[in-house]
Amino acid sequence: MKSVYFKLTVNSIFFFLLNFFVWFVFLYYFLPRNSAIGFSISLSIILLIIKNKVDFKKEKNKFLTSEKNQNVILIGEELALMTFPERIKYFSNAYKNEKVSCQKFSKGVLTEKGERVFLLFSFDSLSKTEIVSAFNRLQKNERALLYCVSAKDDVLNFAKRFNDKVTVLQVSDAYSFLEKNGCLPPVRADLIHKKNSLSFLKEFFDRKKAKRFLTLGLFLLLFSFITPFKIYYVISGTAIALLGLTNAFFAPNRA
């Protein structure tokens, strides 16, 4: 959540400054200087509070989604590194918590519902050969559930040829199933990607933000022609416009 708070803080600073300068330039011609400053600050704070209430909910949801996606990736890597007996242990416990009895076999578990669950987690995509191998292992009235880290579109389409006898489930499905039953495996420390202590600076350098910085910078430079406090507007506007140009030409285009 630190990244969410930092992003909101940065956006809030620019939003407040832009609002303050716009209100101040407008009100300065109708009110005394101190009154114009006071009203500009008050109006900017009110608008900032409204904006942040909306933005915080949106950014929090985005962060939680991103964090879950990262956890899914880590669990997928962890399951791929495990041996079959280790994977079987976690899935057997998960079915047990669902009150579903199951039997173990070499590559997974067979549930009382007739679902033969193959735990084919690997750093390679699921193959057609693995699908055929699983299908050939089915007994009468059984269906195969093939858990994997990933599967290409042509492999997923191939699995559909077996109608409801073969279902491919990817790591996101495994994560949901294990999480629901409280059986997520711990992720070893060496799989966790640690963030650089200066990673927060990435919030400033994003090509998508170039237009925002340029717009704010040009606004401030424009107001320098009609406000009595030219030096502040010129310095602030130039600095922000330069940051916008830097983002436009040199910053990466982040997702």
N, C-alpha and C positions, 0 to 999 in steps of 0.2 A: 504493500500500500504506500510505501514511501515515494515511489515513482509517481503515483497518482497525486499525492499532496504536493510534490515538487512541481508537477506539470500545471496543476491548478494555481499554484503560487505564481509561477512565471506568467501564465495567461492573465491572472488577476492584476498583476503589476502593469502590464501593457494595457489592459482594458481600462483600469482606473486612470492611468496617465492620459490615454486618448480621450476619455470622457471628461476628465478635469480640464484639459486644455481647450476642448471644444466649448464646454460650458463657460469657462472663464473668459474666452475671447468674446462670446456672445453677451454674457452678463456684464462685462466690464464697461460696456457703453451705456448701460442703463442704471448701474448701481455703483456706489463707492467701492474703492479697491478692496477693502477688508470684507465688505458684504459680498462682493462678487466671489472672493476666494472661499468664504464660508459656505455660500450656497452651492458653489461648484463642487466642493468637497462632499457636502451632504448629498447632493444629487448623484454624484459618482458612487458613493458608498451604497446608496439604496439600489442603484442599478447593478452594482457588483454583487450584492447579496442575492438578488433575484437570479442573476446569471449563474452564480456559484451553486445555488440549490439545484438548478437544472443540470449543470455540468458535472457536479459531484456524483449524482445518481448515474449519469451516463458513463462517466469514466470508471466508476466503481464496478459497474456491470461488465465493462470492457476488460478491466483488470482481472476480475474473477474468471471470465471466460479464457483470457490469455493464460492465467495461472493454471487453470484446469487442463488446458491444452498442453502446457509444459509438463504437468504431472503425468498426463497420458503418455507422452513421449518417453519420459523416464521409466515408467512402469513397463512400457514396451521393451525398452533396452534391458531392463532387469529380467523380464521373463525370457528374453532371447538368450541371456547368459546362463539361465538356469538349466539343470538337467531335467529330464522328463519326470523322475521321481519327485523333484522339488516342486515343479509346476503342479503335478497331480495332488500333492499335499494341500496346496492353497485352494485348488478348485474343489477337492473333496470336502474340505472344511466349509467352503461356501455353500455347496449343495446340502451339507448337513445342517447348516444354519437355516436353510430354506425348507427343512424337514423333507428333503428328497434323498432317498437312499441311492447309493451308487456303488459300482464295483470298479476296481482298477484294472486297466490293461496296459500294455507296454507304452502306448503313446497318449493315454488319457484316461477317461472314465466312462462307464456305461451306466446311465441312470435308469431308474425303474420305469421311466416314461418311454424307454426304448430309444433314447438319444445317445448315440455313441459320440462322445466329445473328444475330438482330436486337438491336442495342444501343440500346434505346429509353429510356435513362435520362433522366428529366425531373423537375422539381419538381411536375408534375401527375401524377395517377394514370394508369395505362395505360387506354386507351379501347377500346371495341369496334371503332371504326373502324380503329384501328391493327392489331387482330387480323385483321380482314377483309382489310386491305391486305397484311399479311404472308402470309396464306393464299393470296391471289390471285397472289402472286409465286412461289409454289412450282412447281418443275418436277416431272416424274414421279420417283417414288421419293425425294422430298425431304420433310423434316419441318422445322417451324419451332420454334426456341427463342427466345422473346421475353424478353430481360432488361429489367427495369424497376426503378424505385425502389420503387414500391408499386402494388397493384392491388386494387380493391374486390371484395367477394364476388360481386356480380352479374356483374362482368367475368370473374372466374375461372370461374364457372359457365358463362358464355357460351363460353369457350375450350374447355370440355369437350365441347361439341357437335361439335367437329371431331375427336373421338376422339384418336388418338395423333399426328395431323398437326400439332397446335399444343400447345406446352407453355409455360406462363408461369413464368418464374423471376425471383424478386425479388432485391433487393440483397444479402440475406444469402447467397443462392446464389452471386452474383457474387463476394462477398467470399471465400467458402470456396474457390471455383475459382481465383481469382487468388492467394490466400494459399498454397494448396497448391503452386502452380507458381512461387512466388517473384516474382510480377509485380504486387504491390499498388502502385498509384501513390502518390507522396508527397502528403500533404495540405497544402495551402497554409496558412500561419500564420494568416491572417485567418478561417479556418473553425474553428480550435480554440477552444473555449470555455474561457477561463481562469477558474480558481476564485478567488473572493475570499479574501484572506488571513485573513478572519475566518469563513470558511465552516465551520470545525471547530465553531463554536458551535452549529451546527444540530443537532449530536448531542444537545445538552441540551434543545432545544425541538422536541419531536415529540409530538403528541397521543397516539400509541400508547404512549408511555412514562409517561403521566400516572399510570396505575394502579400502575406499578412504584414511582414516587417517592412516591406517597401511601401505599402499603403500608409502605415502609421508614420513612417519616416517622411513621406511626401506631404502628409497632412500637417505635420509639425513645421516643415520648411515653408509650406504655404501660409500657415498662420503667422510666421515670423514677419510677413509683410504688413500685417494688420494689428499686431499686438505691440504694446510699448516695451515688452520684455523680450526683445529680439534674440539676445545672446543665448538664453536658455533654450529657445525653440530651435535655433540654428544648430547648437551643439547636439541636443538630443535627437533632432531630426536627421542630422548627418550620420551620427553613430548608428541609429537604427536602420537607416537606408543602406548603409554600408554592410550591415549584418544581413540585410535582405539580399543584396547583390552577391555576397559571399555564399549564401545558401543556394541562390539561383544557379551559380556556375560551378561550385565546388562541393556542396553538401550532397550526401547520398539521398536517394529517394526511399525513405523508410516506409514500411507497411503500416 
